[in-house]
Amino acid sequence: MHSQRNVNYRLGGGEWVPWFINTLEQNLCTQCCTCVRVCPAQVFKRTVKGTVEPTNRNNCIGCTVCSHQCPAGAIVCAALPAETQP
């Protein structure tokens, strides 16, 4: 039997901690779902209301694919304040 855990590790061991947070600007979002399709960590989901939301932020692996692929520029990856970074 094989089990799989979703754990991100930095090189050298230890838990991975993101150095930024991605923000979805709803006023710019066109609900095209590109972020839903391209995110390898499944951070974004289309809700029952039909809007796109970052529902699984803790799954983010920091690849920034979502912000680079968003045609509307609605996803911004902003650095966390220095005091919250490891």
mmCIF file as gemmi writes it, N, C-alpha and C atoms, coordinates in Angstrom:
data_model
loop_
_atom_site.group_PDB
_atom_site.id
_atom_site.type_symbol
_atom_site.label_atom_id
_atom_site.label_alt_id
_atom_site.label_comp_id
_atom_site.label_asym_id
_atom_site.label_entity_id
_atom_site.label_seq_id
_atom_site.pdbx_PDB_ins_code
_atom_site.Cartn_x
_atom_site.Cartn_y
_atom_site.Cartn_z
_atom_site.occupancy
_atom_site.B_iso_or_equiv
_atom_site.pdbx_formal_charge
_atom_site.auth_seq_id
_atom_site.auth_asym_id
_atom_site.pdbx_PDB_model_num
ATOM 1 N N . MET Axp A 1 ? 0.844 -1.177 0 1 0 ? 1 A 1
ATOM 2 C CA . MET Axp A 1 ? 0 0 0 1 0 ? 1 A 1
ATOM 3 C C . MET Axp A 1 ? 0.891 1.243 0 1 0 ? 1 A 1
ATOM 4 N N . HIS Axp A 2 ? 0.462 2.254 -0.685 1 0 ? 2 A 1
ATOM 5 C CA . HIS Axp A 2 ? 1.246 3.476 -0.856 1 0 ? 2 A 1
ATOM 6 C C . HIS Axp A 2 ? 0.4 4.675 -0.45 1 0 ? 2 A 1
ATOM 7 N N . SER Axp A 3 ? 0.964 5.553 0.351 1 0 ? 3 A 1
ATOM 8 C CA . SER Axp A 3 ? 0.239 6.772 0.712 1 0 ? 3 A 1
ATOM 9 C C . SER Axp A 3 ? 1.029 7.977 0.237 1 0 ? 3 A 1
ATOM 10 N N . GLN Axp A 4 ? 0.334 9.043 -0.035 1 0 ? 4 A 1
ATOM 11 C CA . GLN Axp A 4 ? 0.971 10.256 -0.542 1 0 ? 4 A 1
ATOM 12 C C . GLN Axp A 4 ? 0.582 11.423 0.338 1 0 ? 4 A 1
ATOM 13 N N . ARG Axp A 5 ? 1.576 12.229 0.717 1 0 ? 5 A 1
ATOM 14 C CA . ARG Axp A 5 ? 1.32 13.433 1.505 1 0 ? 5 A 1
ATOM 15 C C . ARG Axp A 5 ? 1.716 14.645 0.69 1 0 ? 5 A 1
ATOM 16 N N . ASN Axp A 6 ? 0.974 15.704 0.846 1 0 ? 6 A 1
ATOM 17 C CA . ASN Axp A 6 ? 1.275 16.959 0.173 1 0 ? 6 A 1
ATOM 18 C C . ASN Axp A 6 ? 2.133 17.819 1.091 1 0 ? 6 A 1
ATOM 19 N N . VAL Axp A 7 ? 3.435 17.618 1.069 1 0 ? 7 A 1
ATOM 20 C CA . VAL Axp A 7 ? 4.35 18.371 1.919 1 0 ? 7 A 1
ATOM 21 C C . VAL Axp A 7 ? 5.424 18.983 1.038 1 0 ? 7 A 1
ATOM 22 N N . ASN Axp A 8 ? 5.699 20.249 1.237 1 0 ? 8 A 1
ATOM 23 C CA . ASN Axp A 8 ? 6.74 20.935 0.469 1 0 ? 8 A 1
ATOM 24 C C . ASN Axp A 8 ? 7.961 21.146 1.348 1 0 ? 8 A 1
ATOM 25 N N . TYR Axp A 9 ? 9.118 20.755 0.854 1 0 ? 9 A 1
ATOM 26 C CA . TYR Axp A 9 ? 10.358 20.899 1.609 1 0 ? 9 A 1
ATOM 27 C C . TYR Axp A 9 ? 11.345 21.771 0.858 1 0 ? 9 A 1
ATOM 28 N N . ARG Axp A 10 ? 12.086 22.56 1.586 1 0 ? 10 A 1
ATOM 29 C CA . ARG Axp A 10 ? 13.185 23.331 1.023 1 0 ? 10 A 1
ATOM 30 C C . ARG Axp A 10 ? 14.375 22.407 0.854 1 0 ? 10 A 1
ATOM 31 N N . LEU Axp A 11 ? 15.295 22.788 -0.001 1 0 ? 11 A 1
ATOM 32 C CA . LEU Axp A 11 ? 16.536 22.053 -0.123 1 0 ? 11 A 1
ATOM 33 C C . LEU Axp A 11 ? 17.212 22.047 1.236 1 0 ? 11 A 1
ATOM 34 N N . GLY Axp A 12 ? 17.596 20.899 1.718 1 0 ? 12 A 1
ATOM 35 C CA . GLY Axp A 12 ? 18.228 20.818 3.025 1 0 ? 12 A 1
ATOM 36 C C . GLY Axp A 12 ? 17.266 20.422 4.126 1 0 ? 12 A 1
ATOM 37 N N . GLY Axp A 13 ? 16.001 20.224 3.81 1 0 ? 13 A 1
ATOM 38 C CA . GLY Axp A 13 ? 15.024 19.764 4.792 1 0 ? 13 A 1
ATOM 39 C C . GLY Axp A 13 ? 14.251 20.897 5.425 1 0 ? 13 A 1
ATOM 40 N N . GLY Axp A 14 ? 13.261 20.531 6.178 1 0 ? 14 A 1
ATOM 41 C CA . GLY Axp A 14 ? 12.416 21.517 6.844 1 0 ? 14 A 1
ATOM 42 C C . GLY Axp A 14 ? 11.209 21.87 6.002 1 0 ? 14 A 1
ATOM 43 N N . GLU Axp A 15 ? 10.214 22.408 6.634 1 0 ? 15 A 1
ATOM 44 C CA . GLU Axp A 15 ? 8.99 22.77 5.937 1 0 ? 15 A 1
ATOM 45 C C . GLU Axp A 15 ? 9.198 24.002 5.076 1 0 ? 15 A 1
ATOM 46 N N . TRP Axp A 16 ? 8.607 23.997 3.88 1 0 ? 16 A 1
ATOM 47 C CA . TRP Axp A 16 ? 8.715 25.125 2.961 1 0 ? 16 A 1
ATOM 48 C C . TRP Axp A 16 ? 7.775 26.232 3.419 1 0 ? 16 A 1
ATOM 49 N N . VAL Axp A 17 ? 8.277 27.459 3.447 1 0 ? 17 A 1
ATOM 50 C CA . VAL Axp A 17 ? 7.484 28.62 3.848 1 0 ? 17 A 1
ATOM 51 C C . VAL Axp A 17 ? 7.506 29.625 2.701 1 0 ? 17 A 1
ATOM 52 N N . PRO Axp A 18 ? 6.339 30.037 2.184 1 0 ? 18 A 1
ATOM 53 C CA . PRO Axp A 18 ? 6.326 30.991 1.073 1 0 ? 18 A 1
ATOM 54 C C . PRO Axp A 18 ? 6.834 32.362 1.5 1 0 ? 18 A 1
ATOM 55 N N . TRP Axp A 19 ? 7.506 33.047 0.582 1 0 ? 19 A 1
ATOM 56 C CA . TRP Axp A 19 ? 8.038 34.382 0.852 1 0 ? 19 A 1
ATOM 57 C C . TRP Axp A 19 ? 7.148 35.466 0.25 1 0 ? 19 A 1
ATOM 58 N N . PHE Axp A 20 ? 6.046 35.076 -0.328 1 0 ? 20 A 1
ATOM 59 C CA . PHE Axp A 20 ? 5.119 36.044 -0.908 1 0 ? 20 A 1
ATOM 60 C C . PHE Axp A 20 ? 3.711 35.48 -0.819 1 0 ? 20 A 1
ATOM 61 N N . ILE Axp A 21 ? 2.752 36.33 -1.121 1 0 ? 21 A 1
ATOM 62 C CA . ILE Axp A 21 ? 1.357 35.889 -1.174 1 0 ? 21 A 1
ATOM 63 C C . ILE Axp A 21 ? 0.774 36.367 -2.496 1 0 ? 21 A 1
ATOM 64 N N . ASN Axp A 22 ? -0.013 35.504 -3.128 1 0 ? 22 A 1
ATOM 65 C CA . ASN Axp A 22 ? -0.649 35.936 -4.369 1 0 ? 22 A 1
ATOM 66 C C . ASN Axp A 22 ? -2.058 36.42 -4.057 1 0 ? 22 A 1
ATOM 67 N N . THR Axp A 23 ? -2.39 37.533 -4.658 1 0 ? 23 A 1
ATOM 68 C CA . THR Axp A 23 ? -3.677 38.179 -4.438 1 0 ? 23 A 1
ATOM 69 C C . THR Axp A 23 ? -4.433 38.223 -5.755 1 0 ? 23 A 1
ATOM 70 N N . LEU Axp A 24 ? -5.683 37.834 -5.725 1 0 ? 24 A 1
ATOM 71 C CA . LEU Axp A 24 ? -6.534 37.886 -6.905 1 0 ? 24 A 1
ATOM 72 C C . LEU Axp A 24 ? -7.367 39.157 -6.836 1 0 ? 24 A 1
ATOM 73 N N . GLU Axp A 25 ? -7.131 40.052 -7.779 1 0 ? 25 A 1
ATOM 74 C CA . GLU Axp A 25 ? -7.884 41.313 -7.849 1 0 ? 25 A 1
ATOM 75 C C . GLU Axp A 25 ? -9.202 41.041 -8.578 1 0 ? 25 A 1
ATOM 76 N N . GLN Axp A 26 ? -10.284 40.888 -7.81 1 0 ? 26 A 1
ATOM 77 C CA . GLN Axp A 26 ? -11.574 40.528 -8.392 1 0 ? 26 A 1
ATOM 78 C C . GLN Axp A 26 ? -12.078 41.553 -9.406 1 0 ? 26 A 1
ATOM 79 N N . ASN Axp A 27 ? -11.742 42.827 -9.202 1 0 ? 27 A 1
ATOM 80 C CA . ASN Axp A 27 ? -12.211 43.859 -10.141 1 0 ? 27 A 1
ATOM 81 C C . ASN Axp A 27 ? -11.538 43.737 -11.508 1 0 ? 27 A 1
ATOM 82 N N . LEU Axp A 28 ? -10.404 43.044 -11.6 1 0 ? 28 A 1
ATOM 83 C CA . LEU Axp A 28 ? -9.718 42.829 -12.877 1 0 ? 28 A 1
ATOM 84 C C . LEU Axp A 28 ? -9.995 41.448 -13.466 1 0 ? 28 A 1
ATOM 85 N N . CYS Axp A 29 ? -10.398 40.514 -12.628 1 0 ? 29 A 1
ATOM 86 C CA . CYS Axp A 29 ? -10.585 39.125 -13.05 1 0 ? 29 A 1
ATOM 87 C C . CYS Axp A 29 ? -11.739 39.01 -14.043 1 0 ? 29 A 1
ATOM 88 N N . THR Axp A 30 ? -11.489 38.31 -15.154 1 0 ? 30 A 1
ATOM 89 C CA . THR Axp A 30 ? -12.516 38.099 -16.181 1 0 ? 30 A 1
ATOM 90 C C . THR Axp A 30 ? -13.172 36.727 -16.058 1 0 ? 30 A 1
ATOM 91 N N . GLN Axp A 31 ? -12.83 35.971 -15.012 1 0 ? 31 A 1
ATOM 92 C CA . GLN Axp A 31 ? -13.377 34.632 -14.767 1 0 ? 31 A 1
ATOM 93 C C . GLN Axp A 31 ? -13.063 33.662 -15.909 1 0 ? 31 A 1
ATOM 94 N N . CYS Axp A 32 ? -11.898 33.836 -16.54 1 0 ? 32 A 1
ATOM 95 C CA . CYS Axp A 32 ? -11.51 32.973 -17.662 1 0 ? 32 A 1
ATOM 96 C C . CYS Axp A 32 ? -11.027 31.597 -17.203 1 0 ? 32 A 1
ATOM 97 N N . CYS Axp A 33 ? -10.684 31.471 -15.932 1 0 ? 33 A 1
ATOM 98 C CA . CYS Axp A 33 ? -10.23 30.216 -15.31 1 0 ? 33 A 1
ATOM 99 C C . CYS Axp A 33 ? -8.853 29.749 -15.771 1 0 ? 33 A 1
ATOM 100 N N . THR Axp A 34 ? -8.061 30.639 -16.362 1 0 ? 34 A 1
ATOM 101 C CA . THR Axp A 34 ? -6.699 30.26 -16.731 1 0 ? 34 A 1
ATOM 102 C C . THR Axp A 34 ? -5.926 29.833 -15.49 1 0 ? 34 A 1
ATOM 103 N N . CYS Axp A 35 ? -6.057 30.57 -14.403 1 0 ? 35 A 1
ATOM 104 C CA . CYS Axp A 35 ? -5.344 30.233 -13.16 1 0 ? 35 A 1
ATOM 105 C C . CYS Axp A 35 ? -5.759 28.864 -12.638 1 0 ? 35 A 1
ATOM 106 N N . VAL Axp A 36 ? -7.032 28.538 -12.766 1 0 ? 36 A 1
ATOM 107 C CA . VAL Axp A 36 ? -7.535 27.238 -12.321 1 0 ? 36 A 1
ATOM 108 C C . VAL Axp A 36 ? -6.859 26.127 -13.12 1 0 ? 36 A 1
ATOM 109 N N . ARG Axp A 37 ? -6.7 26.345 -14.424 1 0 ? 37 A 1
ATOM 110 C CA . ARG Axp A 37 ? -6.104 25.328 -15.294 1 0 ? 37 A 1
ATOM 111 C C . ARG Axp A 37 ? -4.598 25.197 -15.127 1 0 ? 37 A 1
ATOM 112 N N . VAL Axp A 38 ? -3.882 26.312 -14.926 1 0 ? 38 A 1
ATOM 113 C CA . VAL Axp A 38 ? -2.411 26.255 -14.933 1 0 ? 38 A 1
ATOM 114 C C . VAL Axp A 38 ? -1.776 26.028 -13.568 1 0 ? 38 A 1
ATOM 115 N N . CYS Axp A 39 ? -2.482 26.25 -12.492 1 0 ? 39 A 1
ATOM 116 C CA . CYS Axp A 39 ? -1.885 26.124 -11.155 1 0 ? 39 A 1
ATOM 117 C C . CYS Axp A 39 ? -1.607 24.656 -10.828 1 0 ? 39 A 1
ATOM 118 N N . PRO Axp A 40 ? -0.326 24.286 -10.655 1 0 ? 40 A 1
ATOM 119 C CA . PRO Axp A 40 ? -0.008 22.89 -10.353 1 0 ? 40 A 1
ATOM 120 C C . PRO Axp A 40 ? -0.409 22.475 -8.938 1 0 ? 40 A 1
ATOM 121 N N . ALA Axp A 41 ? -0.674 23.435 -8.07 1 0 ? 41 A 1
ATOM 122 C CA . ALA Axp A 41 ? -1.03 23.137 -6.678 1 0 ? 41 A 1
ATOM 123 C C . ALA Axp A 41 ? -2.529 23.27 -6.413 1 0 ? 41 A 1
ATOM 124 N N . GLN Axp A 42 ? -3.301 23.546 -7.442 1 0 ? 42 A 1
ATOM 125 C CA . GLN Axp A 42 ? -4.758 23.682 -7.341 1 0 ? 42 A 1
ATOM 126 C C . GLN Axp A 42 ? -5.18 24.687 -6.274 1 0 ? 42 A 1
ATOM 127 N N . VAL Axp A 43 ? -4.53 25.846 -6.308 1 0 ? 43 A 1
ATOM 128 C CA . VAL Axp A 43 ? -4.842 26.914 -5.357 1 0 ? 43 A 1
ATOM 129 C C . VAL Axp A 43 ? -6.166 27.582 -5.71 1 0 ? 43 A 1
ATOM 130 N N . PHE Axp A 44 ? -6.452 27.727 -6.995 1 0 ? 44 A 1
ATOM 131 C CA . PHE Axp A 44 ? -7.641 28.453 -7.45 1 0 ? 44 A 1
ATOM 132 C C . PHE Axp A 44 ? -8.756 27.491 -7.841 1 0 ? 44 A 1
ATOM 133 N N . LYS Axp A 45 ? -9.984 27.875 -7.518 1 0 ? 45 A 1
ATOM 134 C CA . LYS Axp A 45 ? -11.172 27.086 -7.862 1 0 ? 45 A 1
ATOM 135 C C . LYS Axp A 45 ? -12.266 28.022 -8.342 1 0 ? 45 A 1
ATOM 136 N N . ARG Axp A 46 ? -13.134 27.495 -9.211 1 0 ? 46 A 1
ATOM 137 C CA . ARG Axp A 46 ? -14.349 28.222 -9.579 1 0 ? 46 A 1
ATOM 138 C C . ARG Axp A 46 ? -15.398 27.856 -8.535 1 0 ? 46 A 1
ATOM 139 N N . THR Axp A 47 ? -15.979 28.87 -7.919 1 0 ? 47 A 1
ATOM 140 C CA . THR Axp A 47 ? -16.951 28.632 -6.853 1 0 ? 47 A 1
ATOM 141 C C . THR Axp A 47 ? -18.33 28.328 -7.425 1 0 ? 47 A 1
ATOM 142 N N . VAL Axp A 48 ? -19.235 27.95 -6.56 1 0 ? 48 A 1
ATOM 143 C CA . VAL Axp A 48 ? -20.615 27.682 -6.952 1 0 ? 48 A 1
ATOM 144 C C . VAL Axp A 48 ? -21.245 28.928 -7.561 1 0 ? 48 A 1
ATOM 145 N N . LYS Axp A 49 ? -20.831 30.111 -7.082 1 0 ? 49 A 1
ATOM 146 C CA . LYS Axp A 49 ? -21.347 31.381 -7.606 1 0 ? 49 A 1
ATOM 147 C C . LYS Axp A 49 ? -20.796 31.699 -8.993 1 0 ? 49 A 1
ATOM 148 N N . GLY Axp A 50 ? -19.793 30.921 -9.451 1 0 ? 50 A 1
ATOM 149 C CA . GLY Axp A 50 ? -19.207 31.154 -10.767 1 0 ? 50 A 1
ATOM 150 C C . GLY Axp A 50 ? -17.991 32.057 -10.752 1 0 ? 50 A 1
ATOM 151 N N . THR Axp A 51 ? -17.553 32.465 -9.569 1 0 ? 51 A 1
ATOM 152 C CA . THR Axp A 51 ? -16.363 33.31 -9.483 1 0 ? 51 A 1
ATOM 153 C C . THR Axp A 51 ? -15.131 32.455 -9.21 1 0 ? 51 A 1
ATOM 154 N N . VAL Axp A 52 ? -13.971 32.968 -9.585 1 0 ? 52 A 1
ATOM 155 C CA . VAL Axp A 52 ? -12.712 32.29 -9.314 1 0 ? 52 A 1
ATOM 156 C C . VAL Axp A 52 ? -12.168 32.82 -7.995 1 0 ? 52 A 1
ATOM 157 N N . GLU Axp A 53 ? -11.751 31.914 -7.12 1 0 ? 53 A 1
ATOM 158 C CA . GLU Axp A 53 ? -11.242 32.294 -5.8 1 0 ? 53 A 1
ATOM 159 C C . GLU Axp A 53 ? -9.993 31.482 -5.479 1 0 ? 53 A 1
ATOM 160 N N . PRO Axp A 54 ? -9.036 32.083 -4.759 1 0 ? 54 A 1
ATOM 161 C CA . PRO Axp A 54 ? -7.896 31.305 -4.264 1 0 ? 54 A 1
ATOM 162 C C . PRO Axp A 54 ? -8.312 30.575 -2.985 1 0 ? 54 A 1
ATOM 163 N N . THR Axp A 55 ? -8.885 29.391 -3.137 1 0 ? 55 A 1
ATOM 164 C CA . THR Axp A 55 ? -9.466 28.676 -2.003 1 0 ? 55 A 1
ATOM 165 C C . THR Axp A 55 ? -8.467 27.822 -1.233 1 0 ? 55 A 1
ATOM 166 N N . ASN Axp A 56 ? -7.316 27.541 -1.821 1 0 ? 56 A 1
ATOM 167 C CA . ASN Axp A 56 ? -6.332 26.673 -1.175 1 0 ? 56 A 1
ATOM 168 C C . ASN Axp A 56 ? -4.97 27.351 -1.106 1 0 ? 56 A 1
ATOM 169 N N . ARG Axp A 57 ? -4.906 28.548 -0.548 1 0 ? 57 A 1
ATOM 170 C CA . ARG Axp A 57 ? -3.645 29.314 -0.499 1 0 ? 57 A 1
ATOM 171 C C . ARG Axp A 57 ? -2.496 28.562 0.16 1 0 ? 57 A 1
ATOM 172 N N . ASN Axp A 58 ? -2.794 27.723 1.135 1 0 ? 58 A 1
ATOM 173 C CA . ASN Axp A 58 ? -1.736 26.979 1.821 1 0 ? 58 A 1
ATOM 174 C C . ASN Axp A 58 ? -1.052 25.964 0.917 1 0 ? 58 A 1
ATOM 175 N N . ASN Axp A 59 ? -1.682 25.627 -0.209 1 0 ? 59 A 1
ATOM 176 C CA . ASN Axp A 59 ? -1.078 24.69 -1.162 1 0 ? 59 A 1
ATOM 177 C C . ASN Axp A 59 ? -0.077 25.367 -2.091 1 0 ? 59 A 1
ATOM 178 N N . CYS Axp A 60 ? -0.045 26.685 -2.121 1 0 ? 60 A 1
ATOM 179 C CA . CYS Axp A 60 ? 0.8 27.431 -3.062 1 0 ? 60 A 1
ATOM 180 C C . CYS Axp A 60 ? 2.262 27.009 -2.93 1 0 ? 60 A 1
ATOM 181 N N . ILE Axp A 61 ? 2.898 26.7 -4.08 1 0 ? 61 A 1
ATOM 182 C CA . ILE Axp A 61 ? 4.307 26.292 -4.089 1 0 ? 61 A 1
ATOM 183 C C . ILE Axp A 61 ? 5.223 27.42 -4.542 1 0 ? 61 A 1
ATOM 184 N N . GLY Axp A 62 ? 4.662 28.574 -4.838 1 0 ? 62 A 1
ATOM 185 C CA . GLY Axp A 62 ? 5.478 29.736 -5.176 1 0 ? 62 A 1
ATOM 186 C C . GLY Axp A 62 ? 6.02 29.761 -6.585 1 0 ? 62 A 1
ATOM 187 N N . CYS Axp A 63 ? 5.392 29.058 -7.514 1 0 ? 63 A 1
ATOM 188 C CA . CYS Axp A 63 ? 5.915 29.001 -8.887 1 0 ? 63 A 1
ATOM 189 C C . CYS Axp A 63 ? 5.575 30.252 -9.7 1 0 ? 63 A 1
ATOM 190 N N . THR Axp A 64 ? 4.604 31.023 -9.307 1 0 ? 64 A 1
ATOM 191 C CA . THR Axp A 64 ? 4.107 32.253 -9.948 1 0 ? 64 A 1
ATOM 192 C C . THR Axp A 64 ? 3.541 32.041 -11.356 1 0 ? 64 A 1
ATOM 193 N N . VAL Axp A 65 ? 3.244 30.799 -11.717 1 0 ? 65 A 1
ATOM 194 C CA . VAL Axp A 65 ? 2.653 30.526 -13.029 1 0 ? 65 A 1
ATOM 195 C C . VAL Axp A 65 ? 1.32 31.256 -13.166 1 0 ? 65 A 1
ATOM 196 N N . CYS Axp A 66 ? 0.544 31.298 -12.101 1 0 ? 66 A 1
ATOM 197 C CA . CYS Axp A 66 ? -0.771 31.946 -12.158 1 0 ? 66 A 1
ATOM 198 C C . CYS Axp A 66 ? -0.656 33.405 -12.573 1 0 ? 66 A 1
ATOM 199 N N . SER Axp A 67 ? 0.255 34.131 -11.955 1 0 ? 67 A 1
ATOM 200 C CA . SER Axp A 67 ? 0.378 35.558 -12.261 1 0 ? 67 A 1
ATOM 201 C C . SER Axp A 67 ? 0.953 35.79 -13.656 1 0 ? 67 A 1
ATOM 202 N N . HIS Axp A 68 ? 1.829 34.915 -14.113 1 0 ? 68 A 1
ATOM 203 C CA . HIS Axp A 68 ? 2.411 35.069 -15.447 1 0 ? 68 A 1
ATOM 204 C C . HIS Axp A 68 ? 1.432 34.701 -16.561 1 0 ? 68 A 1
ATOM 205 N N . GLN Axp A 69 ? 0.508 33.794 -16.284 1 0 ? 69 A 1
ATOM 206 C CA . GLN Axp A 69 ? -0.43 33.334 -17.307 1 0 ? 69 A 1
ATOM 207 C C . GLN Axp A 69 ? -1.761 34.08 -17.317 1 0 ? 69 A 1
ATOM 208 N N . CYS Axp A 70 ? -2.059 34.831 -16.271 1 0 ? 70 A 1
ATOM 209 C CA . CYS Axp A 70 ? -3.341 35.539 -16.203 1 0 ? 70 A 1
ATOM 210 C C . CYS Axp A 70 ? -3.409 36.615 -17.286 1 0 ? 70 A 1
ATOM 211 N N . PRO Axp A 71 ? -4.323 36.477 -18.258 1 0 ? 71 A 1
ATOM 212 C CA . PRO Axp A 71 ? -4.39 37.457 -19.345 1 0 ? 71 A 1
ATOM 213 C C . PRO Axp A 71 ? -4.865 38.836 -18.891 1 0 ? 71 A 1
ATOM 214 N N . ALA Axp A 72 ? -5.559 38.911 -17.769 1 0 ? 72 A 1
ATOM 215 C CA . ALA Axp A 72 ? -6.082 40.188 -17.277 1 0 ? 72 A 1
ATOM 216 C C . ALA Axp A 72 ? -5.137 40.863 -16.289 1 0 ? 72 A 1
ATOM 217 N N . GLY Axp A 73 ? -4.075 40.176 -15.891 1 0 ? 73 A 1
ATOM 218 C CA . GLY Axp A 73 ? -3.168 40.738 -14.887 1 0 ? 73 A 1
ATOM 219 C C . GLY Axp A 73 ? -3.825 40.867 -13.528 1 0 ? 73 A 1
ATOM 220 N N . ALA Axp A 74 ? -4.76 39.956 -13.233 1 0 ? 74 A 1
ATOM 221 C CA . ALA Axp A 74 ? -5.533 40.051 -11.997 1 0 ? 74 A 1
ATOM 222 C C . ALA Axp A 74 ? -4.858 39.388 -10.8 1 0 ? 74 A 1
ATOM 223 N N . ILE Axp A 75 ? -3.764 38.667 -11.03 1 0 ? 75 A 1
ATOM 224 C CA . ILE Axp A 75 ? -3.081 37.991 -9.926 1 0 ? 75 A 1
ATOM 225 C C . ILE Axp A 75 ? -1.738 38.66 -9.694 1 0 ? 75 A 1
ATOM 226 N N . VAL Axp A 76 ? -1.556 39.127 -8.475 1 0 ? 76 A 1
ATOM 227 C CA . VAL Axp A 76 ? -0.324 39.823 -8.098 1 0 ? 76 A 1
ATOM 228 C C . VAL Axp A 76 ? 0.388 39 -7.034 1 0 ? 76 A 1
ATOM 229 N N . CYS Axp A 77 ? 1.674 38.731 -7.256 1 0 ? 77 A 1
ATOM 230 C CA . CYS Axp A 77 ? 2.487 38.038 -6.256 1 0 ? 77 A 1
ATOM 231 C C . CYS Axp A 77 ? 3.312 39.09 -5.54 1 0 ? 77 A 1
ATOM 232 N N . ALA Axp A 78 ? 2.952 39.371 -4.302 1 0 ? 78 A 1
ATOM 233 C CA . ALA Axp A 78 ? 3.621 40.412 -3.521 1 0 ? 78 A 1
ATOM 234 C C . ALA Axp A 78 ? 4.467 39.782 -2.425 1 0 ? 78 A 1
ATOM 235 N N . ALA Axp A 79 ? 5.643 40.349 -2.196 1 0 ? 79 A 1
ATOM 236 C CA . ALA Axp A 79 ? 6.54 39.84 -1.156 1 0 ? 79 A 1
ATOM 237 C C . ALA Axp A 79 ? 5.928 40.045 0.217 1 0 ? 79 A 1
ATOM 238 N N . LEU Axp A 80 ? 6.119 39.062 1.07 1 0 ? 80 A 1
ATOM 239 C CA . LEU Axp A 80 ? 5.693 39.197 2.462 1 0 ? 80 A 1
ATOM 240 C C . LEU Axp A 80 ? 6.632 40.161 3.17 1 0 ? 80 A 1
ATOM 241 N N . PRO Axp A 81 ? 6.178 40.827 4.206 1 0 ? 81 A 1
ATOM 242 C CA . PRO Axp A 81 ? 7.072 41.694 4.976 1 0 ? 81 A 1
ATOM 243 C C . PRO Axp A 81 ? 8.273 40.899 5.492 1 0 ? 81 A 1
ATOM 244 N N . ALA Axp A 82 ? 9.425 41.535 5.547 1 0 ? 82 A 1
ATOM 245 C CA . ALA Axp A 82 ? 10.67 40.868 5.932 1 0 ? 82 A 1
ATOM 246 C C . ALA Axp A 82 ? 10.568 40.169 7.28 1 0 ? 82 A 1
ATOM 247 N N . GLU Axp A 83 ? 9.815 40.736 8.208 1 0 ? 83 A 1
ATOM 248 C CA . GLU Axp A 83 ? 9.732 40.131 9.54 1 0 ? 83 A 1
ATOM 249 C C . GLU Axp A 83 ? 8.977 38.804 9.548 1 0 ? 83 A 1
ATOM 250 N N . THR Axp A 84 ? 8.196 38.519 8.49 1 0 ? 84 A 1
ATOM 251 C CA . THR Axp A 84 ? 7.48 37.246 8.43 1 0 ? 84 A 1
ATOM 252 C C . THR Axp A 84 ? 8.232 36.198 7.63 1 0 ? 84 A 1
ATOM 253 N N . GLN Axp A 85 ? 9.31 36.587 6.955 1 0 ? 85 A 1
ATOM 254 C CA . GLN Axp A 85 ? 10.104 35.636 6.187 1 0 ? 85 A 1
ATOM 255 C C . GLN Axp A 85 ? 11.079 34.922 7.106 1 0 ? 85 A 1
ATOM 256 N N . PRO Axp A 86 ? 11.387 33.652 6.789 1 0 ? 86 A 1
ATOM 257 C CA . PRO Axp A 86 ? 12.329 32.906 7.631 1 0 ? 86 A 1
ATOM 258 C C . PRO Axp A 86 ? 13.736 33.454 7.542 1 0 ? 86 A 1
